[in-house]
Amino acid sequence: MTPRTPGRLRRTGGAAVALLLSAAVMTACSTASDSSSSSDGGEQSDAQKAAQAKVDEASAIPTFTLDAPAFDVTKAEGKTIVNVPITEQIPYVKAVDVEMERVAKKYGVKWVNYQNGGTPTEWSKGIDYGIQVKADLIIAHSGINPEVIIPALQRAKRAGIPVIATHTYQDGEEPPAAVKDLLASTTTVPFARSGQLQADYVVAQSGCEAKPLIITTNDLLASKHILKGMKDEFAELCPELEPGVIDVPVGQWGTNIKPEVQSYLVKNPDTDWVMASYDDQTVPAIAAIQAAGKGGSVKMTAYNGTPANVKQIQDGDILAADVGESINWLAWSVVDQSFRILSGVEPTEGGDQKTPLRIIDDSNVDETGTPPNNEDGYGDAYVEGYENLWQTGS
């Protein structure tokens, strides 16, 4: 069952997007003399060696590290989840939704997906629909900002229906006081880590002489964490490196990224990296790089690891690396949190499901499939890991 409402994508609260991979922190002491680029194959600087160590660790297939109590998942059978995605106009969000529905139904849980165009009004209508059908759980999925739907959340609470918010908050971040008591739980994402790993990749490749441009989106809650992760990592590895930053609202990605990036490259011809906070920024940014005549000198990094984006690494020369998150792994993490609530057990502490990140580049891109797909590239440790937690008595 898939209700629809009209509308178009507007200001959103978070991104469809991210994940955690613990990497050893290696401090690099950068100076003007030791931060020279080694992109020509010469000796690496201390900063590059430190960054490369982090890149190497984050390029491996991730392991399942969630340490949470097992529970009787059969208690969730027969119950109903209404999922309200930020908008399925974003392919990444739709892919996560499809996998969540598949897993939920496998365990006998009814799944209702409330499609919408991505506005607070429509998200509120989705919450109200969940109340109307007497859902057992409502998911505000993939970056919806709970603060813009407070009246709807209050109605759900009065109706006794728990609501969880997914992929809006950074690992370790609690929801604001205004909504904390209105949410049964969250599933968090290592947004800052995704930014750190992009910065590590740039420094590993180009040293402290890199001249990166960052594309951010201030109207997505996740962006502040991603941007901070990038800047903090550059500051640690290369204190004198100052990246350029442009802010393009999410509703203007298709129209404004290309001209703004192209203009920046013309004004700053020594720019050699463009760092996209999200995968869906990549296509217009590549078009800008090509239009500026910089296809041979400017590389890109991005975050999310959607198959279409990863294929650009296989097929092209501009997108060098994508900090990927397994779409299926993320879907299972949301389902685990949902099953816990439906089964009457405590959700994972702080909403942290320990979902991982993996750097995808030429060295491992073919592990994601040819062409890339949602299932390959991250291993299947999460399947056994979650199934061991979901006890069925059989």
C-alpha positions as CSV (number, residue, x, y, z in Angstrom):
1,M,0.0,0.0,0.0
2,T,1.6,3.3,-1.1
3,P,-0.4,6.5,-0.5
4,R,0.8,9.5,-2.5
5,T,0.6,13.2,-2.0
6,P,1.4,16.0,-4.5
7,G,4.3,18.4,-4.0
8,R,7.9,19.1,-4.8
9,L,11.2,19.0,-3.0
10,R,11.7,22.0,-0.8
11,R,13.9,22.9,2.2
12,T,14.7,19.7,4.0
13,G,16.1,18.9,7.4
14,G,18.8,16.4,6.7
15,A,20.4,14.3,4.0
16,A,19.8,10.9,2.8
17,V,22.9,9.7,3.7
18,A,26.2,7.9,6.2
19,L,28.1,5.7,8.4
20,L,30.9,4.7,10.8
21,L,34.3,3.2,10.4
22,S,36.7,3.6,13.3
23,A,40.2,4.6,12.0
24,A,43.4,5.0,14.0
25,V,44.1,8.7,14.6
26,M,47.6,9.6,13.4
27,T,48.7,13.1,14.1
28,A,50.8,14.8,11.4
29,C,53.0,17.7,12.1
30,S,52.9,19.8,9.0
31,T,55.3,22.5,8.1
32,A,56.0,24.4,4.9
33,S,58.9,22.1,4.2
34,D,57.3,18.7,4.8
35,S,53.9,19.3,3.2
36,S,54.9,19.2,-0.4
37,S,52.8,17.2,-2.8
38,S,53.9,13.7,-3.9
39,S,51.3,13.2,-6.6
40,D,54.1,12.7,-9.1
41,G,55.2,9.6,-7.2
42,G,57.9,11.2,-5.1
43,E,58.4,10.8,-1.4
44,Q,55.3,11.4,0.7
45,S,55.1,14.1,3.4
46,D,54.3,13.2,7.0
47,A,50.8,14.5,6.4
48,Q,50.3,12.3,3.4
49,K,51.5,9.2,5.2
50,A,49.1,9.9,8.1
51,A,46.2,10.5,5.7
52,Q,47.1,7.4,3.6
53,A,47.0,5.2,6.7
54,K,43.5,6.3,7.4
55,V,42.5,5.9,3.7
56,D,43.9,2.4,3.7
57,E,42.0,1.3,6.8
58,A,38.7,2.9,5.5
59,S,39.1,1.1,2.2
60,A,38.7,-2.4,3.6
61,I,35.5,-4.3,3.8
62,P,33.8,-3.4,7.0
63,T,32.9,-5.7,9.9
64,F,29.7,-5.9,12.0
65,T,30.5,-4.2,15.3
66,L,27.0,-3.5,16.8
67,D,27.0,-4.8,20.4
68,A,23.3,-4.9,21.3
69,P,21.1,-7.4,23.2
70,A,19.3,-10.1,21.1
71,F,15.5,-10.2,21.4
72,D,12.5,-12.1,20.3
73,V,11.6,-10.6,16.9
74,T,8.4,-12.6,16.6
75,K,6.8,-10.1,18.9
76,A,6.9,-7.7,16.0
77,E,5.0,-10.0,13.7
78,G,1.6,-8.7,12.5
79,K,2.3,-5.1,13.4
80,T,2.3,-2.1,11.0
81,I,5.0,0.4,10.2
82,V,4.2,3.5,8.3
83,N,7.4,4.9,6.7
84,V,7.5,8.6,5.8
85,P,10.6,9.2,3.7
86,I,12.1,12.6,3.1
87,T,11.2,12.1,-0.5
88,E,11.8,9.2,-2.9
89,Q,12.7,11.7,-5.6
90,I,16.2,11.0,-4.2
91,P,17.2,7.6,-5.7
92,Y,19.3,6.8,-2.6
93,V,16.3,7.2,-0.3
94,K,14.1,5.0,-2.5
95,A,16.8,2.3,-2.5
96,V,16.9,2.2,1.3
97,D,13.1,2.2,1.5
98,V,12.9,-0.8,-0.9
99,E,15.3,-2.9,1.2
100,M,13.6,-1.9,4.5
101,E,10.2,-3.0,3.2
102,R,11.7,-6.3,2.0
103,V,13.2,-7.1,5.3
104,A,10.2,-6.0,7.3
105,K,7.8,-8.2,5.3
106,K,10.2,-11.2,5.6
107,Y,9.6,-11.1,9.3
108,G,5.8,-10.7,9.1
109,V,5.6,-6.9,9.6
110,K,3.2,-4.9,7.5
111,W,4.9,-2.0,5.7
112,V,3.2,1.1,4.4
113,N,5.3,3.6,2.4
114,Y,3.9,7.1,2.4
115,Q,5.4,8.7,-0.8
116,N,5.6,12.4,-0.9
117,G,7.3,15.4,-2.6
118,G,9.5,16.4,0.3
119,T,7.9,19.2,2.2
120,P,7.1,19.6,5.9
121,T,3.4,19.8,5.1
122,E,3.5,16.4,3.3
123,W,5.7,14.9,6.1
124,S,3.1,16.0,8.6
125,K,0.3,14.4,6.5
126,G,2.4,11.2,6.5
127,I,2.5,11.2,10.3
128,D,-1.3,11.9,10.4
129,Y,-1.8,9.0,8.0
130,G,0.0,6.7,10.4
131,I,-2.2,7.9,13.2
132,Q,-5.3,7.4,11.0
133,V,-4.5,3.7,10.2
134,K,-3.4,3.1,13.8
135,A,0.1,2.2,12.9
136,D,2.3,0.5,15.6
137,L,5.3,2.6,14.5
138,I,6.0,5.6,12.3
139,I,9.4,6.3,10.7
140,A,10.4,9.8,9.7
141,H,13.1,8.6,7.4
142,S,16.3,9.8,5.9
143,G,16.9,13.3,7.1
144,I,13.5,14.8,7.9
145,N,14.0,17.5,10.5
146,P,11.6,16.7,13.4
147,E,11.6,20.4,14.4
148,V,9.5,21.3,11.4
149,I,6.8,18.8,12.1
150,I,6.4,19.2,15.9
151,P,2.5,19.5,15.8
152,A,2.3,16.2,13.9
153,L,4.7,14.5,16.3
154,Q,2.6,15.8,19.2
155,R,-0.5,14.2,17.7
156,A,1.3,10.9,17.3
157,K,2.4,11.0,20.9
158,R,-1.1,11.7,22.1
159,A,-2.2,8.7,20.0
160,G,0.3,6.5,21.6
161,I,2.2,5.8,18.4
162,P,6.0,5.9,18.6
163,V,8.0,7.8,16.0
164,I,11.7,7.3,15.1
165,A,13.8,9.7,13.1
166,T,16.5,8.3,10.9
167,H,19.6,9.7,9.3
168,T,19.1,13.2,10.7
169,Y,21.5,13.3,13.6
170,Q,25.2,12.8,13.9
171,D,26.5,9.9,16.0
172,G,26.6,11.0,19.6
173,E,24.2,13.9,19.0
174,E,20.9,14.0,20.9
175,P,17.8,15.5,19.3
176,P,17.0,19.1,20.4
177,A,15.0,19.5,23.6
178,A,12.0,20.6,21.5
179,V,11.6,17.2,20.0
180,K,13.5,14.8,22.2
181,D,10.5,13.7,24.2
182,L,8.4,13.3,21.0
183,L,10.7,10.7,19.5
184,A,10.9,7.1,20.6
185,S,14.4,6.8,19.1
186,T,16.7,7.8,16.3
187,T,19.2,6.0,14.0
188,T,22.3,8.2,13.8
189,V,25.0,8.5,11.1
190,P,28.7,9.4,11.2
191,F,28.4,12.5,9.0
192,A,31.5,14.1,10.4
193,R,33.5,10.9,9.7
194,S,32.4,11.0,6.0
195,G,33.9,14.5,5.8
196,Q,37.1,13.5,7.5
197,L,37.7,10.6,5.1
198,Q,37.2,12.9,2.1
199,A,39.8,15.2,3.5
200,D,42.1,12.3,4.2
201,Y,41.8,11.2,0.6
202,V,42.6,14.6,-0.8
203,V,45.7,15.0,1.4
204,A,46.9,11.4,0.7
205,Q,46.7,12.2,-3.0
206,S,47.9,15.8,-3.2
207,G,49.5,16.7,0.1
208,C,49.1,20.0,1.9
209,E,49.5,21.9,-1.3
210,A,46.0,20.7,-2.4
211,K,43.6,23.5,-3.3
212,P,40.1,22.0,-2.6
213,L,36.6,23.4,-3.1
214,I,33.9,22.1,-0.8
215,I,30.2,22.1,-1.9
216,T,28.0,22.3,1.2
217,T,24.3,22.7,1.8
218,N,23.4,24.6,4.9
219,D,19.7,23.8,4.8
220,L,20.5,20.1,5.4
221,L,21.2,19.4,9.1
222,A,23.9,16.9,8.2
223,S,25.9,19.4,6.3
224,K,27.3,21.2,9.3
225,H,28.8,17.9,10.6
226,I,30.2,16.9,7.2
227,L,31.8,20.4,6.7
228,K,33.2,20.4,10.2
229,G,34.7,16.9,9.6
230,M,36.4,18.1,6.4
231,K,37.8,21.3,7.9
232,D,38.9,19.7,11.2
233,E,40.8,17.0,9.4
234,F,42.5,19.5,7.1
235,A,43.4,21.6,10.1
236,E,45.0,18.5,11.8
237,L,46.9,17.3,8.8
238,C,47.7,20.6,7.1
239,P,47.1,23.6,9.4
240,E,47.8,26.2,6.6
241,L,45.4,24.6,4.1
242,E,42.2,26.7,3.7
243,P,39.6,25.0,1.5
244,G,37.1,27.1,-0.5
245,V,33.4,26.6,0.3
246,I,30.2,27.3,-1.6
247,D,26.7,26.8,-0.2
248,V,24.0,25.6,-2.6
249,P,20.6,24.9,-1.1
250,V,19.2,21.4,-1.8
251,G,16.4,22.6,-4.0
252,Q,19.0,24.3,-6.3
253,W,21.4,21.5,-6.8
254,G,20.2,20.9,-10.4
255,T,20.3,24.5,-11.4
256,N,23.0,26.3,-9.3
257,I,25.9,23.9,-8.7
258,K,27.1,23.9,-12.2
259,P,27.4,27.7,-12.7
260,E,28.7,28.3,-9.1
261,V,31.4,25.7,-9.3
262,Q,32.3,26.7,-12.8
263,S,32.6,30.4,-11.7
264,Y,34.7,29.4,-8.8
265,L,37.1,27.4,-11.0
266,V,37.5,30.3,-13.4
267,K,38.3,32.7,-10.5
268,N,40.6,30.1,-8.7
269,P,42.3,28.3,-11.5
270,D,44.7,26.5,-9.2
271,T,41.8,24.5,-7.6
272,D,42.5,20.8,-8.0
273,W,39.8,19.1,-6.0
274,V,36.0,19.5,-5.6
275,M,34.6,17.8,-2.6
276,A,30.8,17.0,-2.7
277,S,29.0,16.7,0.6
278,Y,26.5,14.4,-1.1
279,D,26.5,12.1,-4.2
280,D,23.6,14.0,-5.9
281,Q,25.9,17.0,-6.1
282,T,28.4,15.1,-8.3
283,V,26.8,15.2,-11.7
284,P,26.4,19.0,-12.0
285,A,29.8,19.5,-10.4
286,I,31.4,17.3,-13.0
287,A,29.6,19.2,-15.7
288,A,31.1,22.4,-14.2
289,I,34.6,21.0,-14.2
290,Q,34.3,20.0,-17.8
291,A,32.8,23.3,-18.8
292,A,35.6,25.1,-17.1
293,G,38.1,23.1,-19.2
294,K,39.5,21.5,-16.0
295,G,38.7,17.8,-16.7
296,G,42.3,16.9,-16.8
297,S,43.4,18.8,-13.6
298,V,40.5,18.7,-11.1
299,K,39.4,15.5,-9.3
300,M,36.4,14.9,-7.1
301,T,35.4,13.2,-3.9
302,A,31.8,12.6,-2.7
303,Y,29.7,10.9,0.0
304,N,27.0,8.2,0.0
305,G,28.3,5.5,-2.4
306,T,25.1,5.2,-4.5
307,P,25.7,2.7,-7.4
308,A,25.2,5.4,-10.1
309,N,27.9,7.5,-8.5
310,V,30.3,4.7,-7.9
311,K,29.9,3.8,-11.6
312,Q,31.4,7.2,-12.4
313,I,34.6,6.0,-10.7
314,Q,34.6,2.9,-13.0
315,D,33.8,4.8,-16.2
316,G,35.4,8.2,-15.8
317,D,38.4,10.1,-14.6
318,I,37.0,13.0,-12.6
319,L,35.3,11.3,-9.6
320,A,38.3,9.7,-7.8
321,A,36.7,8.5,-4.6
322,D,33.3,8.1,-2.9
323,V,33.0,7.6,0.8
324,G,30.3,5.0,0.6
325,E,27.7,3.6,2.9
326,S,26.0,0.3,2.3
327,I,22.4,1.0,1.3
328,N,21.3,-2.4,2.5
329,W,23.2,-2.2,5.7
330,L,21.6,1.1,6.5
331,A,18.2,-0.3,5.7
332,W,18.8,-3.2,8.1
333,S,19.9,-0.8,10.8
334,V,16.6,1.1,10.7
335,V,14.7,-2.2,10.6
336,D,16.6,-3.4,13.7
337,Q,15.7,-0.2,15.6
338,S,12.1,-0.6,14.5
339,F,11.8,-4.3,15.5
340,R,13.2,-3.5,18.9
341,I,10.5,-0.9,19.5
342,L,7.7,-3.1,18.1
343,S,9.0,-6.0,20.3
344,G,8.9,-4.0,23.5
345,V,12.7,-3.8,24.0
346,E,15.0,-0.8,24.4
347,P,16.4,0.6,21.2
348,T,20.1,0.9,20.7
349,E,21.7,3.5,22.9
350,G,21.7,7.0,21.4
351,G,20.4,5.5,18.1
352,D,23.9,4.4,17.1
353,Q,23.8,1.3,15.0
354,K,27.5,1.3,14.2
355,T,26.9,1.5,10.5
356,P,30.2,1.7,8.6
357,L,31.8,3.8,5.8
358,R,34.1,2.5,3.1
359,I,36.2,4.6,0.7
360,I,35.6,3.4,-2.8
361,D,38.2,4.3,-5.5
362,D,39.9,2.6,-8.4
363,S,41.6,0.2,-6.1
364,N,38.4,-1.5,-5.0
365,V,35.5,-0.2,-7.1
366,D,35.0,-3.4,-9.0
367,E,34.1,-5.1,-5.7
368,T,30.9,-3.1,-5.8
369,G,29.9,-5.0,-9.0
370,T,30.1,-4.3,-12.7
371,P,28.0,-2.3,-12.8
372,P,27.9,-1.4,-9.2
373,N,24.8,-2.5,-7.2
374,N,23.3,-2.1,-3.7
375,E,24.5,-5.5,-2.4
376,D,28.2,-5.7,-3.3
377,G,31.2,-3.9,-1.9
378,Y,30.6,-4.0,1.8
379,G,30.5,-7.7,2.6
380,D,27.5,-9.4,4.2
381,A,28.5,-9.4,7.8
382,Y,25.5,-7.3,8.7
383,V,23.1,-10.0,7.5
384,E,24.5,-12.6,10.0
385,G,25.0,-10.0,12.6
386,Y,21.4,-8.8,12.7
387,E,19.9,-12.2,12.2
388,N,21.8,-13.4,15.2
389,L,20.1,-10.6,17.2
390,W,16.6,-11.3,15.8
391,Q,15.7,-14.5,17.6
392,T,12.8,-16.4,16.2
393,G,12.9,-19.6,18.2
394,S,13.3,-21.7,15.1
